[in-house]
Amino acid sequence: METSVLTAAFERHFGAAPALLLRAPGRINLIGEHTDYNDGLVLPAAIDKEIRFAMRLNGTDRIRLAALDLDDTYEVAVADIAPIPGGHWANYQLGVVAGLLRHGAEVPGFDCAFGGNVPNGAGLSSSAAVECGVAWGLSELLKLNLDRMTLAHIAQKAEHEYAKVMCGLMDQFASLFGRGGHVVELDCRSLEYGYFPFNTDDCRVVLCNSGVKHALGDSEYNTRREECAKGVAILQKANPAITSLRDATLPEIEAAAAEMGEVVARRCRYVVEENQRVRDFTAALGAGRSLAEVGELLYASHAGLRDDYEVSCKELDVLVELSRQAPGCYGARMMGGGFGGCTLNLVATNDVKAFLTHMKEGYQRELGLKLDTYVTTLADGVGELLNED
Ligand code: GLA
């Protein structure tokens, strides 16, 4: 959405010019899935799919929101905000306001119009982009000077309390901390992070959107979190130093497997192995090892998500299998929470076109489904938009 279109829509809705224009990107994650809420390691990046916002303080006590893509509006007094049942889109903004209030900020009435091109339900974290955009925008308008990590935590809490998904920090972190041309490794325990350049001359990150979003996704996500907590409680009996799966080793899990039961043991094993794959991945990047080697880690991650963590689905599995015969593909896996959304594929830059053709034909042939694909560019995190952008 061009800024001129955004500004015009804002003026139509609220009868005044916006005071601030900003953008907040969606994210990919190269590897480290379902590790963030286990104090583990992740390797996300912000991408060139983003939500754009026009905002101003409106001098009243009311929040007025306009979701331009949905052609819908919502209005509420700041003092009356509460989670709206039924998965309402305004929950993400209201949850952020609740978080800022709890943080001690005084939030007056404001106007916000927003829209963008992060596809919904594709696992690219459009909801985190909305949360992070509003959090950063309000921090700017109110001169709160909140650092980005604090904003990420406020945005994450909005997801917990207003959207009822007990997510980790990865999506919000990526939207706020992304850097053009780089992926960023986050240690979700220490909150230390570091950037790795990603050279698109050699290879591109290509997303294949399964086009499905299974309704069970959110509840199964919360269940996985509980299963991991159950595993930790059992591991702790033998070794009180274990406070999360980050501390556990595979032999410790084997020793506790009988008490955990088969399912919880598998969940725990997956998380420990996936953390190791993130370490192996960044080590390989650092050492300049072959893309084929790095790609194998993606296939191994997918196998774990499918068989041990059980968050994949038929459509995602078909896409990963198709990628194995696809021209130029080094590796692929499902990405994000699972139960639908996209697969992430590492594809040789020169072969991207042939790869896309192979995948589209295959998805049509195997499942009779049309495949949307995105060849991503890694982008900067949340920031101000200039009028000409
Ligand atoms: C969702 C959550 C993230 C993370 C991923 C899985 O995107 O919002 O916090 O847990 O799933 O890695």
Boltz pocket constraint, residues with backbone or C-beta under 6 A from the ligand:
constraints:
  - pocket:
      binder: B
      contacts: [[A, 32], [A, 33], [A, 34], [A, 35], [A, 36], [A, 37], [A, 123], [A, 125], [A, 167], [A, 168], [A, 169], [A, 170], [A, 171], [A, 336], [A, 337], [A, 338]]
      max_distance: 6.0
